[in-house]
Amino acid sequence: MLRMRKKSKILILCSVLIAAIFALTMVFITKNNTTVNNDYSTLTKFANENNYGLTSGNSLIKMHTDIQEFIKGCDLVFIGTIESVDSPKIINPERKKNSNDNSPPIGLVDLPTKVKVSEVFKGNVRQDEVVNIYQRLGYVFYNTINAYKDNKEYKEKQVYVFFVTNYNDGYLPCSYKQGQLLIKDINKSNININQLEDGYEISIDRNYFSMFKDKTTLKELKDALKQK
């Protein structure tokens, strides 16, 4: 009987020890998992400097397969070059709380950028105008940033087609997955967007833009973006 009691105490002690190790591990992961992927370097730095945990996850979102239908839901569609990227901002929207809900409000994480307009397909902006675009990177809950999986931060000198809607003093992508289509990363060359010829081939990620071919020329892309 005495032997069984000792064995029971040892098992309980081991269980407590394992639970404690697991809890500490989860805290460490939550607070230090700031290497979600290489596409979140700015957000990683922000999380580290401001003592936020960082993780990533999927978000349910409608994927459009008809480019014209998608454009109809946007206020502005244009080709532009990212001129600057600011530090991420935490936006805390007001929300009605249930009387029994003691959880903190969910904050949104935006990446402020300035984009120089090159060519407009829909909307009232001028060529060479610089507009503010706030890329939605994810949300904050219980001091942990939940970054949208498979998203990529905007980088300076990248050229995109932007599909955006009115938001504060600028614009917000109509979809975090389909709100931008990368044309070229100018950082990797000395070519200006205005020097790209119509035959320039763009590599399309068809997981996001299934309505285009894997290799689509700049002319084909522009023709598809023109409102019918």
ABEGO torsion letter per residue (X at the ends): XAAAAAAAAAAAAAAAAAAAAAAAAAAAAAAABABABAAAAAAAAAAAAAGBBBBBBBBBBBBBABAAAAAAABABBBBBBBABBBBBBBBBBBBBBBAABABBBBBBBBBBBBBBBABBABEBBBBGBBBBBBBBAEBBBGGBBBBBBGBBBBBBGBBBBBBBBBBEABBBBABAAAABBBABBAAABABBAAABBAABBBBBBAAABAABBABBBAAAAAAAABBX
